[in-house]
Structure formats: C-alpha cells, structure tokens
C-alpha cells in the first residue's frame, strides 16, 4: 500500500480521543506485515514490535491515533444535540460544519447549526458564537427520534470530510493530526527491513486531551530512546510571520529544537541531523514552538527517556480541512528508518 492509500484510509476513519478503535484496527492491519508481534495494551495503545539484539538500543516510535472532535452533552426535547469539544478546536470554524454522530446504532450525518445571519442582532454578528450556543442537527424531530437513532449523551462526533488530492503531492483531509504520523510510522516500518535495534512502533491514544496514552505506553515499552512522529504548524500561508513558524510543506521533516513541552535531547538531535545529512534527506529546523507532542510525555517517563520529534508540516491544523505534502510523510519515514539503522553508532 502506498503512503497516499494508507493516509486516505486513516484520514477517513473516525477516532475522536478515547474512541480510537477504527484507527487502531487499520494500524494493526497496516503494521502487522512488518512486525514480529502486534499487541494492544490496557489503555488500548497499539504496539508493533520488531525484535532486535538485546545489546542494541530499544527505540520507541509514537504517533497518536486520536483526532480532535466533539462529544454529545445534552439532547434537547426538539431533538438537537449540544456538545463538548474534545481537544483544541477554534470556535470560529465550528458553525456550518458537516459532522458524523457515532451512535451505538451507526454513524449518522448531521450539521452544526446556529442562528442565521438574518435574525442575528447587530452585536451578535460581530461576535464569535460560543460552542454552547451551537447545536448539531441530525434531522431528528424530537428527543425520542434522536434516541431511536441510538444517539445518547457521550456519543462521539467527528468531522465529515473525505480525503482528496489537491495537487501533485498535496492532499486535503480531516485528522491529518495525526494520521499523517500514523502513515509515516507504517512507512518507516516498511523501510527499516534489517536492523539490530528493537523497535516498538506505537499508535497512542488520547494525545489531544493531554498526551495520555504515550505516558503509559512508554512506561510499558521502557525504551532507550524515542521519537514522536506528528504534525507541526506550517508557516507558508498568508498572515503567518517567520518568527511564528518557518516550516513549509514539501520541504522535508521538521526537527524541533524545543517546543512548550520538550527540549529535544542533544544526542537525539545530533543523531537525527547527522543521519539526514548523510542520507541527503531534506529537513527543516524549528525552535521555540507553542504546543507539544507525545515526546514531551515520553521524555519524562521512568528515569527519563531521551526523545525527539520528527514532524510533518501541515496547514490548517485541528480544522476539518488540513493540507499537507505526501513528500513530507515519505521523507519523515525515510529519516526515521535511516536513523534506526544508524542508532547503534550514536547510543
Ligand atoms: Zn498531534
């Protein structure tokens, strides 16, 4: 399967934090051909193990499987659903989105409704509509009709956007944060082939609500070092200054010196930089970023695990319409696989 085909499947799958099952099944299927063993732990992280020599370092790769989304909080007697946000979503992009409500009886399409412009007061037009004034319309005429669809408080709601190609290597879809990292891990496993290192490639749960799965998975795996494969904000759209972020899509993985949760371990940074230079893989450097990845949690597990990030520049992160270049996933996988082959020299 190509990176494009894998990313399409992963992006179209639903996996709001805490309900990653559909993505996990795909990851099990995609990683199994390249692993000696695939296990699911108690919090339902999925771990693909490639066994190596015990004298060589054990390396954990992590990509979170969950995506930002919504959860049904109340159902009105008129049949409208009010919701809570799961993870960071800009309130301004919520109105008029198409969504899927994942009930016990199946997935039902809906839209996020709000008061139309024609009946808004002048001051209302200038304000961002708060999420508690929005609602999901699934076409149910009353609460009982919504219940008959199996819809209940606590059901997860994902954005309803299908993956499409925009240009030669450029694609658009939902949940690229972090199905891009999931696709990169699968491709890296395919490329590794022979290595003395043990590799544990982990699809983690509940990153978007606080890096939760990565912590327990890292404790269980107990690696010597770790890399998180995730997305990072691309700075190549109008209005973003270079000081905010300088990464561009299509220019190779972004290697971060620091973000708000991690100062990349110097040995890990040197290992990645030297490998990229030796293998002539393009890369970008980023520093002083806001936000963090699974690496921030893995780093502080047990007595500390040297960790770093291999990031894929992505536009419109945490929106239902993210954009990235497939080349960056391919380069990220190539760098990760080459670094693993190189690890014994550095650690
Ligand atoms: Zn992420």
Boltz pocket constraint, residues with backbone or C-beta under 6 A from the ligand:
constraints:
  - pocket:
      binder: B
      contacts: [[A, 64], [A, 177], [A, 178], [A, 207], [A, 230], [A, 231], [A, 292]]
      max_distance: 6.0
